Amino acid sequence: MQFLVLGYDGTDEGAKERRANARPDHIAMGDKLVAEGNLWYGAALTNDDGDMIGSMYVVDFESEAALNQWLKKEPYVVGDVWRKREIKRCQTRDPSQFNRPKEFFEERQK
């Protein structure tokens, strides 16, 4: 079962510090989710200045209960980084169509 998870950071004075503190554990958990096949795609949400203000994940879990179990451990939830979350079921028609070589993306970022 696929889900789109949008996590929006707080906008208070301590928001950037909370994100910075939780980020290493968030990345490590993301790497684990990738290895287990649960995380299909992720991106940082940024403002016009390029500052991170949230996150986007497309994840696949066997159930909504399994999704909620992950969220209970997600460092951006536990660390109070994401102050608002939107979760929607989604369905990627053919996720393999997005698999491109690293060079494709490097060329587009020039």
Beta strands, then each sheet from edge to edge (+ up, - down):
strand 1: 2-9
strand 2: 39-46
strand 3: 52-60
strand 4: 82-90
sheet 1: 2+ 3- 1+ 4-
end
